[in-house]
Structures are given as C-alpha cells and as structure tokens.
C-alpha cells in the first residue's frame, strides 16, 4: 500500500479517487505518521441481500398463514418502530 502525504492527497484527490475506484489503496500520512486509509468501499453482496429479504417475506407469509400478525408480536406499549430498532445503539 502506497503512503501519500496529506497535502498531496488533498491536491490530487480526484485522481486518487479514480485510482481507488480501480482497487488501489493509500495510507495518508501527516508529518510521516499514518493517519488515514483511502480504500475502495466494500461491495454489497446483492444476492445475499435479496436472499435475506426473501427469507423475511417467507417468514411473514408463514406467520400470516398461522393467523399471527405483527401486532401480535408486540409487547404492551411497544410499537412496530420499537421492534424494528430493538438493539440499535444511538
């Protein structure tokens, strides 16, 4: 991985981004010390996402066949939003 100074990175950012899009990675340094990494964003796995959504739809359909609705899964005073955000840290 190539090291590049912060000033050079700022000056040549558009060209660096083109290279990053092609898969290159850079360590950005300030006064010779590494401070950041410029790297391509990890690609999302579309097949896995579609599979997960399909699984959720199948689960919802199975619950509906059993006569169970989303509201039946909520505790007293809990909203669908609360259920969706359960475990999230803010």
Number of C-alpha atoms within 10 A of each C-alpha: 10 9 17 18 18 19 12 12 19 12 11 11 13 11 10 19 17 11 15 16 12 10 11 15 18 19 18 21 18 12 8 11 11 14 12 13 15 17 17 15 9 6 6 8 8 9 9 10 11 11 11 12 12 12 12 12 12 12 12 15 14 12 13 12 10 9 9 13 13 12 11 9 12 13 10 8 6 11 14 13 8 12 13 9 11 9 8 7 5 4
